Amino acid sequence: MPDEKNQILAAQLPRNLLANIAYFLFSVGIGVLLVPYFISTLGVAAYGLIPLAASITGYVAIFVQSLNTVVTRFLTVDLQRGDYALANRTFNTAFFGLSALVLLMVPVVLVVAWFVPTIFDVPAGEENGAVILFLGVSAAFLLSSWNGNFTVQLFAFNRLDLQNLVNLASLLVQTGLILLLFTLCGPSLALVGGAYLSGAAAASVVSFILARRVCPHLRVSIQYFDHVRVRDLCGMGWWVVVNQIGTLLFHSAALIVVNLLFGATSAGLYAIPLQLVLLLQAVAGILSGVLVPTILSFYARGQTDTLILITKSAVKLMGLAMALPIGLVCGFAPQILTVWVGPQFAVLAPLILLLTFHLSLNLAVLPLFSINVAYNQVRVPGVVTMLMGVVNITLAVALPLLTGWGYYGVAAAGAIVLTLKNGFFTPWYATKVLGVDVQTFTPSILSGIFATILVGVAAGALNTLFDIASLSMLVVYGTVVSLAYLLLVYKVGLNGYERRLFESYLPSKLRRVAA
């Protein structure tokens, strides 16, 4: 039976990866085009409020998000073990618990949104629009989090391809409404908020339909609400909340600090290269997300040796995979900004380097986080992440004020603190949980860093030798670097097991070509 389930997991991997890549490319295309569209219609200062709203929303919905993470772990284990009675108790306990949390968050959202123009620097005349934007984005975020009751079932059965249909529905409705309403009514932050909420509503409908089709074993019923399961979920959930707060202090606080210290215009400028960071994080999320159900499945069936082997290789593959886009972004930074948003923004190229290069380490370790969740070892990581998040906020405020670096100081603070955490604590704690040598993951992490430097230097050299002044030339030289790098990594950078693991992510036709 374990071998049969492993074969099912292996067969699903290519479909999941292709679906993830397809959705990612589509979302990147929309995201890249929307930034200059928003800047040209709303202006830099008003545009900066859109990612700022998403940053603040993360804090508002933190408890809902954290419970979602915990439910994912418990429900996946229940379903993988075929214990549908316990799975129903987990599902319904989470369903009614999440519903209550969402309702409790509503007044919090209303209060935060009302005071947004008072707390943050909002361009004149955009006060009401900013309030409605924050209301719409926050409501969409809460609805999407509640929607996790159903998308977790797709995740548990390793149907990430269907999970992408849910995401696609949200993105299509959201983007289509923005373009339609901006054309009919004129550009407005309030319309952006309404579009976000409409997209989340559409995704909820799609997720419910797909969940019923994939997992008919679960049904909503208050009789399955289990007070014992509440204790299990809350016991783990509290520490996930702590970890989530710390994570937000790393990833979502920078734009808030920039707005408060330097104003809306500076925040808008900072948000431009920050979008590239979010895209790189999305790429890494796609790659690591494909692996998470597999890790949970191996844990649920007690296949620890396989779990360790695949996680070690996954960290190396993650680092090598992310080295290519990170290196290209660093090496071609001025050209990317010029082609993307205009030559007047090319001066932000050093900020791109500061925000992206350290991701060669900090994204490579993403597969290790799944180990903490699988083994229910989230207390210590939660405390450490929270403490380091507080250090990050402190340094983000202190560096600009003490050095005069402006928002470069905010970016430097995040790079320093996040790298210290993920360079030392994260791999060490994973080895402690697994009971393996403390240096188990170090070579895998270092390979990604060296590869990023290699790609960055190659792109920078081409940038120096040739005049890359158009999108077509940028694509040509980027393709040259990419093909050379991929060939080198496949032939030299991977061992036999890593090649087989990499090939397992490919469709059968591409596997024959790679072989």
DOKOLVEX-603951 format. One line per 5 residues: their letters; for each residue x, z, y of C-alpha. Coordinates in Angstrom, 2 decimals. Layout:
N
A = X:Z:Y  ...
REM end
This chain:
515
MPDEK = 0.00:0.00:0.00  2.77:0.78:2.54  4.38:-2.62:1.81  1.03:-4.36:2.29  0.46:-2.60:5.62
NQILA = 4.00:-3.44:6.72  3.31:-7.10:5.96  0.11:-6.96:8.02  2.04:-5.40:10.91  4.76:-8.03:10.64
AQLPR = 2.21:-10.86:10.57  0.52:-9.54:13.71  3.75:-9.11:15.71  4.18:-12.79:16.69  0.54:-13.11:17.76
NLLAN = 0.80:-9.95:19.82  4.03:-11.06:21.47  2.76:-14.55:22.26  -0.46:-13.11:23.70  1.54:-10.61:25.76
IAYFL = 3.87:-13.31:27.06  0.97:-15.66:27.88  -0.86:-12.94:29.79  2.32:-11.86:31.51  3.16:-15.39:32.69
FSVGI = -0.38:-15.83:33.96  -0.37:-12.48:35.76  3.09:-13.11:37.19  1.99:-16.48:38.50  -0.99:-14.90:40.23
GVLLV = 1.02:-11.92:41.46  3.81:-14.06:42.88  1.36:-16.33:44.70  -0.79:-13.48:46.02  2.09:-11.77:47.87
PYFIS = 2.72:-14.61:50.36  -1.05:-15.22:50.49  -1.72:-11.61:51.51  1.18:-11.63:53.98  -0.11:-14.82:55.65
TLGVA = -3.75:-13.65:55.78  -3.49:-9.88:56.28  0.01:-9.48:57.73  2.99:-7.53:56.35  1.79:-4.09:57.51
AYGLI = -1.74:-4.43:56.08  -0.42:-5.99:52.85  1.77:-2.91:52.30  -1.40:-0.79:52.00  -2.45:-2.57:48.79
PLAAS = 0.46:-1.40:46.58  0.34:1.92:48.46  -3.27:2.37:47.34  -2.22:1.78:43.74  0.55:4.38:44.13
ITGYV = -1.80:7.08:45.39  -4.45:6.21:42.81  -1.99:7.07:40.05  -1.95:10.68:41.24  -5.74:10.86:41.53
AIFVQ = -6.33:9.66:37.96  -3.41:11.47:36.35  -5.48:13.69:34.04  -7.54:10.75:32.79  -4.40:8.69:32.13
SLNTV = -2.70:11.54:30.31  -5.66:12.20:28.03  -5.72:8.49:27.26  -2.10:8.65:26.10  -2.85:11.59:23.82
VTRFL = -5.97:9.95:22.37  -3.95:6.81:21.63  -1.55:8.84:19.53  -4.14:10.85:17.58  -6.65:8.04:17.06
TVDLQ = -3.98:5.57:15.93  -2.68:8.05:13.34  -6.24:8.81:12.12  -7.14:5.14:11.73  -3.83:4.17:10.14
RGDYA = -4.37:6.90:7.56  -7.94:5.68:6.94  -9.48:9.03:7.89  -12.58:7.69:9.65  -14.37:11.05:9.75
LANRT = -11.52:12.60:11.73  -11.20:9.41:13.78  -14.85:9.74:14.84  -14.26:13.34:15.91  -11.17:12.28:17.89
FNTAF = -12.97:9.32:19.48  -16.10:11.20:20.53  -14.20:14.26:21.74  -12.12:11.94:23.90  -15.11:9.85:24.99
FGLSA = -17.13:12.75:26.34  -14.04:14.54:27.64  -12.85:11.46:29.55  -16.34:10.84:30.90  -16.48:14.41:32.27
LVLLM = -13.01:14.05:33.81  -13.95:10.78:35.52  -17.02:12.43:37.06  -14.89:15.36:38.26  -12.46:12.92:39.87
VPVVL = -15.15:11.21:41.97  -15.25:13.82:44.80  -11.43:13.92:44.78  -11.35:10.14:45.28  -13.85:10.36:48.14
VVAWF = -11.85:13.06:49.96  -8.48:11.29:49.52  -9.87:7.95:50.67  -11.51:9.51:53.75  -8.23:11.00:54.95
VPTIF = -6.03:7.95:54.21  -5.96:6.77:57.87  -5.00:10.30:58.94  -2.24:10.82:56.38  -0.62:7.38:56.36
DVPAG = 0.43:4.88:58.98  -2.42:2.32:59.01  -2.37:-0.73:61.32  -4.78:-0.50:64.24  -8.23:-1.83:63.42
EENGA = -7.71:-1.51:59.65  -8.83:2.12:59.32  -12.25:1.44:57.76  -10.85:-1.32:55.59  -8.13:1.02:54.34
VILFL = -10.72:3.65:53.34  -12.79:1.10:51.39  -9.62:-0.35:49.83  -8.59:3.06:48.52  -12.12:3.75:47.28
GVSAA = -12.27:0.43:45.42  -8.80:0.65:43.91  -9.30:4.30:42.89  -12.71:3.61:41.34  -11.24:0.63:39.47
FLLSS = -8.39:2.78:38.21  -10.74:5.50:36.98  -13.01:2.95:35.30  -10.02:1.30:33.59  -8.82:4.70:32.39
WNGNF = -12.25:5.54:30.99  -12.25:2.10:29.41  -9.29:3.33:27.35  -11.87:4.84:24.98  -12.37:1.32:23.64
TVQLF = -9.05:-0.44:24.22  -7.33:2.30:22.19  -9.19:1.00:19.14  -7.65:-2.43:19.64  -4.27:-0.76:20.03
AFNRL = -4.73:1.36:16.89  -5.39:-1.76:14.79  -2.42:-3.52:16.43  -4.68:-6.11:18.10  -2.71:-6.33:21.32
DLQNL = -3.73:-9.98:21.52  -7.33:-8.87:22.06  -6.21:-6.16:24.45  -4.77:-8.94:26.59  -8.20:-10.59:26.74
VNLAS = -9.48:-7.40:28.36  -6.64:-7.49:30.89  -7.23:-11.18:31.50  -10.92:-10.64:32.25  -10.02:-8.04:34.88
LLVQT = -7.35:-10.24:36.47  -9.50:-13.38:36.61  -12.50:-11.63:38.17  -10.32:-9.69:40.61  -8.29:-12.70:41.80
GLILL = -11.24:-15.10:41.85  -13.27:-12.74:44.03  -10.39:-12.18:46.44  -9.97:-15.91:47.01  -13.72:-16.55:47.20
LFTLC = -14.52:-13.66:49.54  -11.50:-14.31:51.78  -12.66:-17.92:52.12  -16.30:-17.08:52.81  -15.96:-13.85:54.81
GPSLA = -12.39:-13.85:56.11  -9.42:-11.66:55.02  -10.19:-7.96:54.72  -8.72:-4.95:52.92  -12.26:-3.83:52.06
LVGGA = -12.86:-7.04:50.10  -9.69:-6.42:48.10  -11.02:-3.01:47.08  -14.34:-4.52:45.99  -12.57:-7.20:43.96
YLSGA = -10.45:-4.61:42.13  -13.56:-2.64:41.16  -15.41:-5.76:39.98  -12.46:-6.74:37.80  -12.40:-3.30:36.17
AAASV = -16.15:-3.50:35.46  -15.76:-6.90:33.78  -12.90:-5.58:31.63  -15.04:-2.65:30.49  -17.75:-4.96:29.17
VSFIL = -15.24:-7.13:27.30  -13.41:-4.15:25.80  -16.64:-2.61:24.49  -17.62:-5.86:22.73  -14.17:-6.36:21.16
ARRVC = -13.85:-2.72:20.09  -17.15:-2.86:18.21  -15.99:-6.02:16.46  -12.53:-4.76:15.47  -13.44:-1.17:14.61
PHLRV = -17.04:-0.75:13.42  -16.11:2.63:11.90  -16.51:4.45:15.22  -19.73:5.13:17.08  -20.65:7.20:20.12
SIQYF = -22.47:10.41:19.15  -22.36:13.87:20.69  -22.63:15.40:17.20  -19.04:14.34:16.54  -17.73:16.25:19.55
DHVRV = -15.25:18.73:18.06  -14.06:21.87:19.89  -11.11:22.15:17.50  -10.08:18.59:18.37  -10.32:19.54:22.06
RDLCG = -7.63:22.15:21.45  -5.41:19.59:19.68  -5.83:17.01:22.44  -5.37:19.50:25.28  -2.37:21.12:23.63
MGWWV = -0.49:17.85:23.76  -2.33:16.56:26.82  -1.14:19.29:29.18  2.49:18.34:28.64  1.67:14.66:28.95
VVNQI = 0.08:15.52:32.34  3.32:17.22:33.38  5.34:14.22:32.20  2.95:11.81:33.94  3.28:13.65:37.24
GTLLF = 7.06:13.49:36.96  6.90:9.78:36.13  4.74:9.11:39.18  7.21:11.04:41.33  9.78:8.49:40.16
HSAAL = 7.86:5.22:40.23  5.00:5.64:42.69  6.41:7.91:45.38  8.89:5.54:47.04  6.33:3.47:48.93
IVVNL = 4.52:6.62:50.07  7.77:8.11:51.40  8.67:4.86:53.19  5.25:4.70:54.84  5.39:8.32:55.99
LFGAT = 8.99:8.16:57.24  9.25:4.63:58.63  5.70:3.29:59.14  3.40:0.62:57.77  5.62:-2.38:58.62
SAGLY = 8.65:-0.94:56.81  6.42:-0.10:53.85  5.19:-3.69:53.80  8.79:-4.99:53.77  9.76:-2.51:51.04
AIPLQ = 6.75:-3.61:48.98  8.02:-7.20:48.76  11.09:-6.58:46.54  9.17:-3.74:44.89  6.86:-6.40:43.43
LVLLL = 9.85:-7.82:41.56  10.53:-4.37:40.14  6.93:-4.12:38.99  7.20:-7.54:37.34  10.36:-6.52:35.50
QAVAG = 8.67:-3.31:34.38  5.73:-5.39:33.19  8.06:-7.59:31.12  9.59:-4.50:29.54  6.14:-3.03:28.95
ILSGV = 5.12:-6.18:27.09  8.16:-6.05:24.81  8.02:-2.31:24.12  4.22:-2.32:23.91  4.35:-4.66:20.92
LVPTI = 6.50:-2.11:19.09  4.51:1.07:19.83  1.75:0.56:17.21  4.48:-0.18:14.65  6.34:3.05:15.42
LSFYA = 3.13:5.10:15.22  2.23:3.38:11.97  5.61:4.14:10.37  5.29:7.75:11.50  1.76:8.06:10.14
RGQTD = 2.93:6.81:6.72  6.11:8.93:6.68  8.56:5.99:6.74  11.14:7.80:8.87  14.26:5.83:7.87
TLILI = 12.59:2.54:8.77  11.36:4.04:12.04  14.90:5.09:13.02  16.40:1.72:12.13  13.80:-0.32:13.98
TKSAV = 13.93:1.93:17.07  17.72:1.67:17.33  17.54:-2.10:17.10  14.59:-2.21:19.50  16.60:-0.42:22.21
KLMGL = 19.38:-2.99:21.89  16.98:-5.94:21.87  15.16:-4.50:24.87  18.40:-4.14:26.83  19.57:-7.65:25.96
AMALP = 16.17:-9.17:26.70  15.83:-7.45:30.08  19.41:-8.30:31.04  18.41:-11.94:31.58  15.62:-11.51:34.19
IGLVC = 17.37:-8.56:35.87  20.67:-10.46:36.11  18.94:-13.59:37.43  17.04:-11.58:40.06  20.27:-9.88:41.19
GFAPQ = 22.36:-13.05:41.23  19.78:-15.28:42.93  18.18:-12.61:45.16  18.52:-14.42:48.55  17.22:-17.70:47.12
ILTVW = 14.30:-16.02:45.36  13.19:-14.35:48.60  13.62:-17.56:50.60  11.58:-19.68:48.20  9.00:-16.97:47.53
VGPQF = 8.09:-15.44:50.89  10.27:-17.26:53.44  13.86:-17.30:54.76  13.14:-14.50:57.24  12.92:-12.09:54.28
AVLAP = 16.25:-13.09:52.69  17.84:-10.08:54.42  16.09:-7.92:51.80  18.43:-9.24:49.07  20.62:-6.07:48.99
LILLL = 17.47:-3.99:48.58  16.56:-6.09:45.53  19.93:-5.32:43.95  19.51:-1.62:44.62  16.01:-1.58:43.16
TFHLS = 16.64:-3.73:40.08  20.16:-3.43:38.64  19.71:0.12:37.32  16.69:-1.11:35.34  19.16:-2.58:32.82
LNLAV = 19.49:0.98:31.52  16.17:2.50:32.53  14.04:-0.16:30.84  16.19:-0.40:27.70  15.22:3.15:26.68
LPLFS = 11.45:2.49:26.76  11.13:2.32:22.93  12.46:5.89:22.73  9.45:7.31:24.60  7.18:6.35:21.69
INVAY = 9.15:8.70:19.43  8.20:11.72:21.56  4.53:10.76:21.41  4.56:9.97:17.67  6.17:13.32:16.79
NQVRV = 4.11:15.22:19.37  7.31:16.38:21.07  6.26:15.97:24.70  6.75:19.43:26.20  10.49:19.29:26.91
PGVVT = 10.42:15.66:28.18  7.47:16.62:30.39  9.31:19.53:32.00  12.52:17.54:32.49  10.66:14.54:33.95
MLMGV = 8.75:16.79:36.33  11.91:18.56:37.55  13.81:15.30:37.98  10.80:13.81:39.78  10.92:16.67:42.30
VNITL = 14.66:16.04:42.72  13.90:12.35:43.30  11.37:13.11:46.06  13.76:15.57:47.71  16.64:13.09:47.62
AVALP = 14.38:10.22:48.78  13.57:12.19:51.93  17.06:13.67:52.46  19.22:10.56:51.99  17.60:8.44:54.72
LLTGW = 17.57:11.36:57.17  21.15:12.46:56.48  22.80:9.03:56.17  20.65:6.79:58.39  20.22:4.33:55.51
GYYGV = 16.49:3.92:56.17  14.45:2.79:53.19  17.68:1.86:51.40  18.19:5.60:51.02  14.78:5.89:49.31
AAAGA = 15.74:3.14:46.86  19.15:4.72:46.21  17.56:8.09:45.43  15.32:6.56:42.78  18.19:4.63:41.20
IVLTL = 20.45:7.70:41.01  17.97:10.21:39.62  16.20:7.89:37.18  19.53:6.71:35.76  20.75:10.28:35.29
KNGFF = 17.58:11.14:33.38  17.42:8.07:31.15  21.17:7.70:30.73  21.66:11.20:29.33  18.50:13.17:28.53
TPWYA = 16.18:10.49:27.09  18.51:9.18:24.34  19.78:12.69:23.55  16.28:14.09:23.08  15.24:11.15:20.88
TKVLG = 18.19:11.84:18.56  17.21:15.51:18.48  13.63:14.70:17.47  14.76:12.24:14.80  17.61:14.43:13.56
VDVQT = 20.30:11.75:13.91  23.73:11.63:15.55  23.71:12.15:19.33  25.47:8.80:19.93  23.00:6.80:17.84
FTPSI = 21.49:4.89:20.76  24.49:4.77:23.12  25.97:1.41:21.92  22.51:-0.17:22.09  22.03:0.97:25.70
LSGIF = 25.51:-0.11:26.83  25.08:-3.62:25.44  22.18:-4.23:27.84  24.18:-3.02:30.85  27.14:-5.26:30.05
ATILV = 24.83:-8.22:29.46  23.14:-7.68:32.84  26.52:-7.72:34.59  27.42:-10.93:32.73  24.22:-12.73:33.77
GVAAG = 24.40:-11.40:37.34  28.01:-12.54:37.79  27.23:-15.99:36.33  24.21:-16.42:38.62  26.16:-15.15:41.62
ALNTL = 29.00:-17.57:40.89  26.62:-20.52:40.79  25.04:-19.22:43.96  28.45:-19.28:45.65  29.57:-22.66:44.33
FDIAS = 26.36:-24.61:44.93  23.76:-24.84:47.68  20.59:-23.61:45.99  18.02:-24.20:48.69  14.84:-25.21:46.84
LSMLV = 12.60:-23.99:44.04  13.57:-26.92:41.81  17.28:-26.16:42.15  16.63:-22.47:41.53  14.77:-23.36:38.33
VYGTV = 17.54:-25.72:37.17  20.41:-23.27:37.66  18.35:-20.39:36.32  17.61:-22.44:33.19  21.30:-23.25:32.72
VSLAY = 22.25:-19.56:32.85  19.36:-18.61:30.58  20.13:-21.14:27.83  23.82:-20.26:27.79  23.03:-16.53:27.68
LLLVY = 20.40:-16.81:24.92  22.72:-18.88:22.73  25.58:-16.42:23.25  23.42:-13.38:22.47  21.86:-14.91:19.35
KVGLN = 25.17:-16.07:17.88  27.42:-13.19:18.96  25.37:-10.27:20.28  23.07:-9.61:17.29  23.83:-8.50:13.75
GYERR = 21.93:-9.74:10.71  19.17:-7.11:10.82  18.65:-7.57:14.57  18.35:-11.34:14.12  15.73:-10.83:11.42
LFESY = 13.88:-8.34:13.64  14.01:-10.78:16.54  12.80:-13.62:14.33  9.91:-11.46:13.08  8.50:-11.60:16.60
LPSKL = 8.44:-15.42:16.48  5.74:-17.68:15.02  6.66:-19.14:11.62  7.49:-22.61:13.03  9.91:-21.17:15.56
RRVAA = 11.50:-18.99:12.87  12.48:-22.11:10.94  14.01:-23.60:14.09  15.97:-20.39:14.80  17.23:-20.30:11.23
REM end
